[in-house]
């Protein structure tokens, strides 16, 4: 898997994971991120022990967002906290992006289906976002 970390100074704005090949257990987000993104490659017959997740007290003061491009092609613009474009990348089928900080926008280049995962609860349309454009 090819990964790219996009930063503004030392601040991680996004992590892009290209393609579909997963060969091992690998996490891409730092351990201190509120949204943990990893890939798990297992062989036939392997098992993952049945488990429950402990519920430690968490205080999350940011919204991180993960997108998996199932089909199509999009151009993502990645912004810093001041609203300046830091990078633009094209994502296509099988690519993933963790938007960790700053902002982002998407231009749909082909008919596209993507899955989006982010922290909840959702505060409602009027309170969820500050638009840059």
N, C-alpha and C positions, 0 to 999 in steps of 0.2 A: 504494500500500500504506500502510496506517495502522500505525504502530509506537508502542509504549509501553514506556518503560524504567521499571522499578520498582526503587527504591533504598531502602536503609536508611542514612540519612546520605549519604555519598558512595559507599558500596559498592553496586554493581549486583547485584541479586538475580536479576532476570529481564528478558528482552526478549521482548515479545509482538508478533507480526507477524500482523495480521488480513487475511483474504481471500486471493485467488488471483491478483490482477493483477500481472504482472511486466512492466515496460516497458523495463527497462535492467539493466545490470550494477550490482549494489548489494550491499555487505556491511553487515550489521547489527551484528556483534560487533566490539568494538574490536580492533585489531591485536595487542594483548598477551594476548588471551584464548587459552587452550589449545584451544578448539573454535571454529573459524571458520565462521560461518553467513552465506551469501549467496544471492542470487537472480540468475539469469542469463536475460535476455530476448534472444533472437536472432531474426533474420528469415530466411526461407527463402533458402538459398544462402550464408548466412554460414558461416564455418568457424572452428574452434578448432584452432590448430596442434597437431599431435601432440607429446606431451611426456612426460618422466619427471619425477618430483618428487625434488629433492635431499633428502638425509636429514641435516639438521643435528641436532646433539645437543640433545635437549629434556629438561628436567626438569619434570614436571607434578606438582603437589602438591595438586590439587583434581580433583573429578569434576564436569564440566559435562555437561548432558543436554539434548538437543533432541528435541522431540516435534512431529510433524505429524499433525493430526487429519484423517484421511481421510474419516471418516463419523461422525456422531453429535454429541453435546454433552456437555461436562464442565465442572465448576466446579473451578478450581485455587485452592488456598490457598497463598500464598507466605509463608514464615517467614524471620525473620532467624536469625543464628547462635545466639541465646539461646532459640529456639523460640517466639518471639512472632509471631502472624499480622500481617503487614504489609499484605497486600492479598488480595482475592478477585476473580477474574475468570471469566467464562464464555467458553469456547472452543468453536467449532463447526467444521463441515466447512471445510477450507481454511486454518484458523488454525494458527499455529506458535508455539512458545515455546522459548526458550533459558533453561534454569534454570542460572544462572551461579554462584550462591553461596547460602548459607543452605539452607533446606529447602523441600519442597513436598508437597502431598497432593492427591488428586483424588477428586471425587465424580462418579460417572457418572450423567448426567441423562437420557440416551437410549442405546440400543444404540450402541456406539462401537467404532471401529477406529482405532488410531493407530500410527504408526511412531516408534520410539525409537532415538536414536543417542547413545552416550556412549563415553568412553575405556575401553579395556581395558588389560590383561587383567582379567577378572572374578575377584575374590578369593574368591568363594563366598558363599552366602546369609548365613551367620553373621557374616561380616566386612564385607559390602558396605554396610550401613546401620545407623544409629542411629534408632530409631523415636521420634517425638515424642508419639504418642497411645497 
